[in-house]
Amino acid sequence: MIKNTEIQLGNFIKDRKGNFIKIDFIEHLEKEYSSKFGMYQEDDDTENYGLHPLTEYTDYAEPIILKGHWLIKLGFEELETDDNCEYFYYSKDIGNDIYLDVAFNETCPIFSLRAIYNIRRDEVFYLPNKFRYVHELQNFINCC
C-alpha cells in the first residue's frame, strides 16, 4: 500500500495485478482515505478513449523496488566501470551544474549530489539511503 500523500503525477507504481502504471491523473478524495489514480488511453480507436483500464486506488497500489534499469528509464546515464567493481555507476544532471550520482548494487545503493564549479573541484554531498522505491526517487528529482 502507498499513502495518497506519496504519489505525484508521472510516478511509476504497480497495481494490484502487478502492472506498471505511470500516473497521469490523481483524484484526491479525502485525507486518510484512498485516492484513485491511473493512466490516460493513447489509442483513440477504443470506446473507452481517455481513461485507461489500468486505474487503481492507493490502498491497493504497491511501490516498485528501485533497480538499475529503472535508473536508465528515469534519465540517468550509466557510467563505465571496471570489471572488478561491485557497483554500477549512474549519473543524472538535475540542473545548475548539480548531478545526482548513484553507486548501485542490489543491496546498498549510495546516492550523492555532486556540484561542479569552475573555481573548485567537484564537491560531493552524500545523501541518506532513503530511496528504496522508484516513486521516492522520482519525487526527490521533481523537488530539485
Sequence and secondary structure as in RCSB ss.txt:
>XXXX:A:sequence
MIKNTEIQLGNFIKDRKGNFIKIDFIEHLEKEYSSKFGMYQEDDDTENYGLHPLTEYTDYAEPIILKGHWLIKLG
FEELETDDNCEYFYYSKDIGNDIYLDVAFNETCPIFSLRAIYNIRRDEVFYLPNKFRYVHELQNFINCC
>XXXX:A:secstr
   TTT  TT EEE TTS EEE  EEE   TTS  EEE     TTSTTTTS S EEETTT B  B  HHHHHHTT
 EEE   TT SSEEEEEEEETTEEEEEEE SS  EEEEEE  SSS  EEEE  S   BHHHHHHHHHH 
